[in-house]
Structures are given as C-alpha cells and as structure tokens.
Amino acid sequence: MLRQRIITALALLAVLLPALFASQSWPFALVSLLMIGAAGWEWGRLNGLAMTGAVMLGLLLTAACAVTLAAGWTSRAPRAVWWLASMAWVVGGAFALRAGPSAWPRLSAPLRIGLGFALLWAGWLALVQARSIGINFILSVLCLVWMADVAAYFGGRAFGRRKLAPGISPGKSWEGVWSGQVGVLVLAAIWAWVETGGGADSTSLFRGLFTQLGPLLGAAALLALAGMSVVGDLIESLVKRAAGAKDSSGLLPGHGGVLDRVDALLPVFPVALAFVTL
C-alpha cells in the first residue's frame, strides 16, 4: 500500500510540478481541467448517477470550465463569484454538517448534483486564478491547507480528546483543529517575514492579508481559512458516508480519488480570493 501511494504521488508530481512552474499559467489550467472533470465524475457517482450520467457530468463540468478559461475569467473573474461561493460553503456547510449524513440523500438529486457542479466549478476557477496571480501566491494557499492538515493530524494524535464530528469523521478532534490553526499562524508569520527579503514573483496570501487587513484581522482571516479546510474535508466525508463509500473513487491508487485529494482545497481557494478582494 505504501509503495503504491509513493508511486502514485511521484506520477502526480511529475505532471503537476512542470505545469505549476511553467512560465505561463495555461499549462496548469489544462492539467487542472482533467482533474476537475474526474472530480465531477466522482461527484456524480457518489450522488446516485449511473456510469453514463456521471461521465456526462464530468464532461459537462470540464466544458463549463473550458468556456470560462476561453472567456478570460481565470485571470479576472467577478468578485461576486468568490463571495457567492464563500457564502455557499459557510452557510450550506453549516447546515449539511449539522444535519449529518442521513439528511444528505433526502435532498433532491438535481439539487445535490447542481450544488456540487457549481462548487467544483468555483473551486477550479479560484485555483487557476490563484496561479495567474503568481506561483508564490498559489503556493502560500496550498501550504496553508497542507499545514492545517498536518498540524491537525499530529495535534489530534497528541492532544485529541473531544471528537469534532464523530458521526462523519471519527478520527478528527477539536484539539486537532486548534493545532492546525496554530500551525497556519506560525507558517504565515515565517512566510511573510521571509518574503520581506524580496525575490518572490507575487505577494503571498499571508503577506497580502497582513498588509490589507492588519495583523489581527489578517490572523483572523487565516484562522477562518484553516477552518474552511476542515469544512471541505468533512463535507466530502459526509457525502461518502451517505453513499456508503470509503473513497470517492479508485482513480489514484493508494490515495483514493481526486475529491479525496482536493476536498480541503475546494472551499479555501474561493474564500481566500474573497478575502483578497477586501
């Protein structure tokens, strides 16, 4: 299993890193189009669509993202997109998590599929626009999510006592969430300090928020983003539990599916761009 995970991770890095660090943003946009199409297929399968319907959903999502790319929205999307997506994640996420996995299948299938379609589209658009801002910016958002996850894992193992959502993800604890937030603040402080030396191709999310909002509000925004990464993870776990699935698919051997890898990123990127527009 470990060998399989390593091989898959190396194969993904071999594709993603050249696209991410290309001199232009379009190679990353094209690679991410394939990933978002696969995520759309997984979402359709998790929400009751047969194979043909799920494939059509993935293709439709890819086409919608491609149209957005052709229209130039990946570098200048309307601010309203980020705020609407943020509201959907905050309000819809709160209701979904409060209701639990048993309530999810009671929503109409078109509503569930449409919500997923819209949020996957917004997540992809935010991801690609982040790359168009600059490598330093997109890396800072990615590292925020990764730090929140890693610090939460180790903090939860060391201090975890109170379960966060036992009916959805029994392994998560409140202490893990707080550890993740502390880790994000430490990362942000170090990153912003190093960045003052210059040399970056763009302003990072961390320095941008501290500059625009001040230290206290900037830190509050980062805590909110760390919290949203947990929400994204929990929402995907809720949908999988409602569908009786362990992974979103088997597309990435040893890692599950695409949604399993990007669930925490989907709310964080739109919310981060919403904060940047303040």
C-alpha positions as CSV (number, residue, x, y, z in Angstrom):
1,M,0.0,0.0,0.0
2,L,2.8,2.5,0.9
3,R,4.7,1.6,-2.3
4,Q,1.5,2.2,-4.3
5,R,0.9,5.6,-2.6
6,I,4.5,6.7,-3.3
7,I,4.4,5.6,-7.0
8,T,1.1,7.5,-7.5
9,A,2.4,10.6,-5.7
10,L,5.5,10.7,-7.8
11,A,3.5,10.3,-11.0
12,L,1.2,13.2,-10.0
13,L,4.2,15.4,-9.1
14,A,5.8,14.6,-12.5
15,V,2.7,16.0,-14.2
16,L,1.7,18.8,-11.8
17,L,5.0,20.4,-11.0
18,P,6.0,21.3,-14.6
19,A,2.6,22.7,-15.2
20,L,2.6,24.7,-12.0
21,F,6.1,26.2,-12.6
22,A,5.6,26.8,-16.3
23,S,6.3,30.4,-17.4
24,Q,2.6,30.8,-18.3
25,S,-0.5,29.8,-16.4
26,W,-2.3,27.9,-19.2
27,P,-0.5,24.5,-18.8
28,F,-1.7,24.4,-15.2
29,A,-5.2,25.3,-16.3
30,L,-5.3,22.5,-18.8
31,V,-3.9,19.9,-16.3
32,S,-6.4,21.0,-13.7
33,L,-9.2,20.7,-16.3
34,L,-8.6,17.0,-16.4
35,M,-8.6,16.7,-12.6
36,I,-11.9,18.7,-12.2
37,G,-13.6,16.6,-14.9
38,A,-12.6,13.5,-12.9
39,A,-13.9,15.1,-9.7
40,G,-17.2,15.8,-11.4
41,W,-17.5,12.2,-12.4
42,E,-16.8,11.1,-8.8
43,W,-19.4,13.6,-7.5
44,G,-22.0,12.1,-9.9
45,R,-21.2,8.6,-8.8
46,L,-21.4,9.5,-5.1
47,N,-24.8,11.1,-5.6
48,G,-26.5,8.3,-7.4
49,L,-25.8,8.7,-11.1
50,A,-25.1,5.7,-13.2
51,M,-21.8,5.4,-15.0
52,T,-23.1,7.2,-18.2
53,G,-24.7,10.0,-16.2
54,A,-21.6,10.5,-14.1
55,V,-19.3,10.6,-17.2
56,M,-21.7,13.2,-18.8
57,L,-21.5,15.3,-15.6
58,G,-17.7,15.2,-15.7
59,L,-17.6,16.2,-19.3
60,L,-20.1,19.0,-18.8
61,L,-18.1,20.4,-15.9
62,T,-14.9,20.2,-18.0
63,A,-16.7,22.0,-20.8
64,A,-18.0,24.7,-18.4
65,C,-14.5,25.3,-17.1
66,A,-13.1,25.4,-20.6
67,V,-15.6,28.0,-21.6
68,T,-14.6,30.0,-18.5
69,L,-11.0,29.7,-19.5
70,A,-11.6,30.9,-23.0
71,A,-13.6,33.8,-21.7
72,G,-10.6,35.0,-19.7
73,W,-12.3,34.6,-16.3
74,T,-9.3,32.7,-15.0
75,S,-7.4,36.0,-14.6
76,R,-10.3,38.4,-13.9
77,A,-13.4,36.6,-12.5
78,P,-16.0,38.9,-11.0
79,R,-15.6,39.4,-7.2
80,A,-19.2,38.2,-6.7
81,V,-18.2,34.7,-7.7
82,W,-15.9,34.4,-4.7
83,W,-18.4,35.8,-2.3
84,L,-21.2,33.7,-3.5
85,A,-19.1,30.6,-3.3
86,S,-17.9,31.6,0.1
87,M,-21.5,32.0,1.4
88,A,-22.5,28.7,-0.1
89,W,-19.6,26.9,1.7
90,V,-20.2,28.7,5.0
91,V,-24.0,28.6,5.2
92,G,-24.5,25.3,3.2
93,G,-21.7,23.6,5.0
94,A,-23.0,24.6,8.4
95,F,-26.5,23.2,7.6
96,A,-25.1,20.0,6.0
97,L,-22.8,19.2,8.9
98,R,-25.5,19.9,11.4
99,A,-28.0,17.7,9.6
100,G,-25.5,14.8,9.2
101,P,-25.0,12.1,6.6
102,S,-28.6,10.8,6.9
103,A,-30.1,14.0,5.7
104,W,-28.0,14.3,2.6
105,P,-29.7,11.7,0.5
106,R,-33.1,13.3,1.4
107,L,-32.2,16.3,-0.7
108,S,-33.3,16.0,-4.3
109,A,-30.7,14.6,-6.7
110,P,-30.7,17.6,-9.0
111,L,-30.0,19.9,-6.1
112,R,-27.1,17.8,-4.8
113,I,-25.6,17.4,-8.2
114,G,-26.1,21.1,-9.1
115,L,-24.5,22.2,-5.8
116,G,-21.5,20.0,-6.4
117,F,-21.2,21.2,-10.0
118,A,-21.3,24.9,-9.0
119,L,-18.8,24.5,-6.1
120,L,-16.4,22.4,-8.2
121,W,-16.5,25.0,-11.0
122,A,-15.9,27.8,-8.5
123,G,-13.1,25.8,-6.8
124,W,-11.4,25.2,-10.2
125,L,-11.7,28.8,-11.2
126,A,-10.2,30.0,-7.9
127,L,-7.4,27.6,-8.2
128,V,-6.5,28.7,-11.7
129,Q,-6.9,32.4,-10.9
130,A,-4.6,31.9,-7.9
131,R,-1.9,30.5,-10.3
132,S,-2.4,33.5,-12.6
133,I,-1.7,35.8,-9.7
134,G,1.7,34.1,-9.2
135,I,3.5,31.0,-8.0
136,N,4.2,32.5,-4.6
137,F,0.5,33.2,-4.1
138,I,-0.8,29.8,-5.1
139,L,1.9,28.0,-3.1
140,S,1.0,30.0,0.0
141,V,-2.6,28.9,-0.2
142,L,-1.7,25.3,-0.9
143,C,0.7,25.3,2.0
144,L,-1.9,26.8,4.3
145,V,-4.2,23.8,3.6
146,W,-1.3,21.3,3.9
147,M,-0.1,22.8,7.2
148,A,-3.6,22.8,8.6
149,D,-4.0,19.2,7.8
150,V,-0.5,18.0,9.0
151,A,-0.6,20.1,12.2
152,A,-4.2,18.9,12.9
153,Y,-3.1,15.2,12.5
154,F,-0.2,15.5,14.9
155,G,-2.0,17.7,17.3
156,G,-5.0,15.4,17.3
157,R,-2.8,12.4,18.0
158,A,-1.0,14.1,20.8
159,F,-3.9,16.1,22.5
160,G,-7.1,14.9,20.9
161,R,-9.9,14.3,23.5
162,R,-13.1,15.9,22.2
163,K,-14.4,14.5,18.9
164,L,-15.2,17.1,16.2
165,A,-17.8,15.2,14.2
166,P,-18.0,11.5,15.3
167,G,-20.8,10.7,13.0
168,I,-18.9,11.9,10.0
169,S,-15.2,11.6,10.6
170,P,-14.5,9.9,13.9
171,G,-10.7,10.5,13.8
172,K,-11.0,14.3,13.9
173,S,-10.9,16.2,17.2
174,W,-11.3,19.8,18.3
175,E,-7.8,19.8,19.6
176,G,-6.6,18.8,16.1
177,V,-8.5,21.7,14.6
178,W,-6.9,24.1,17.0
179,S,-3.5,22.6,16.4
180,G,-4.0,23.1,12.7
181,Q,-4.9,26.8,13.2
182,V,-1.8,27.4,15.3
183,G,0.3,25.7,12.7
184,V,-1.1,28.0,10.0
185,L,-0.4,31.1,12.0
186,V,3.2,30.0,12.6
187,L,3.6,29.3,8.9
188,A,2.1,32.6,7.9
189,A,4.4,34.6,10.2
190,I,7.5,32.9,9.0
191,W,6.4,33.1,5.3
192,A,5.6,36.8,5.5
193,W,8.8,37.6,7.3
194,V,10.9,35.7,4.7
195,E,9.0,37.3,1.9
196,T,10.1,40.8,3.1
197,G,13.5,40.0,1.7
198,G,12.1,40.1,-1.8
199,G,12.6,37.8,-4.8
200,A,9.0,36.4,-5.0
201,D,7.1,36.7,-8.2
202,S,4.0,37.8,-6.4
203,T,2.7,38.6,-2.9
204,S,1.7,35.6,-0.9
205,L,-1.7,35.2,0.7
206,F,-0.1,35.7,4.1
207,R,1.6,38.9,3.5
208,G,-1.3,40.2,1.4
209,L,-3.8,39.7,4.3
210,F,-1.5,41.1,6.9
211,T,-0.9,44.2,4.7
212,Q,-4.5,44.7,3.7
213,L,-6.3,43.9,7.0
214,G,-3.6,44.4,9.6
215,P,-2.1,41.8,11.9
216,L,-5.2,40.9,13.9
217,L,-7.8,40.8,11.2
218,G,-5.3,39.1,8.9
219,A,-4.7,36.4,11.5
220,A,-8.5,36.1,12.0
221,A,-8.9,35.6,8.2
222,L,-6.2,32.9,8.2
223,L,-7.9,31.1,11.1
224,A,-11.1,31.2,9.1
225,L,-9.4,29.7,6.1
226,A,-7.9,26.9,8.2
227,G,-11.4,26.2,9.5
228,M,-12.7,26.1,5.9
229,S,-10.2,23.5,5.0
230,V,-11.7,21.3,7.7
231,V,-15.2,22.0,6.4
232,G,-14.2,20.9,2.9
233,D,-12.8,17.7,4.3
234,L,-15.9,17.0,6.5
235,I,-18.4,17.7,3.7
236,E,-16.7,15.2,1.4
237,S,-16.6,12.6,4.2
238,L,-20.3,13.3,4.8
239,V,-21.2,12.7,1.2
240,K,-19.1,9.5,1.1
241,R,-20.6,8.2,4.3
242,A,-24.1,8.9,2.9
243,A,-23.2,6.9,-0.2
244,G,-21.6,4.1,1.8
245,A,-18.2,4.7,0.1
246,K,-14.8,4.6,1.6
247,D,-13.1,6.7,-1.2
248,S,-14.5,9.0,-3.9
249,S,-13.1,6.6,-6.5
250,G,-10.0,4.4,-7.2
251,L,-8.5,6.8,-9.8
252,L,-5.4,7.4,-7.7
253,P,-4.2,4.1,-6.4
254,G,-3.3,4.3,-2.8
255,H,-4.9,7.7,-2.4
256,G,-8.5,7.1,-3.4
257,G,-10.0,9.6,-5.8
258,V,-9.5,13.2,-6.9
259,L,-12.0,14.5,-4.5
260,D,-10.2,12.8,-1.7
261,R,-7.1,14.9,-2.6
262,V,-8.7,18.2,-3.2
263,D,-11.7,18.3,-0.8
264,A,-10.0,20.7,1.6
265,L,-8.8,23.0,-1.2
266,L,-12.3,23.5,-2.7
267,P,-13.6,26.0,-0.1
268,V,-10.3,27.5,0.8
269,F,-9.4,29.0,-2.6
270,P,-12.6,30.9,-3.3
271,V,-12.7,32.2,0.3
272,A,-9.0,33.2,0.1
273,L,-9.8,35.2,-3.1
274,A,-12.8,36.7,-1.5
275,F,-10.6,38.0,1.4
276,V,-8.0,39.3,-1.1
277,T,-10.7,41.5,-2.7
278,L,-11.4,43.3,0.6
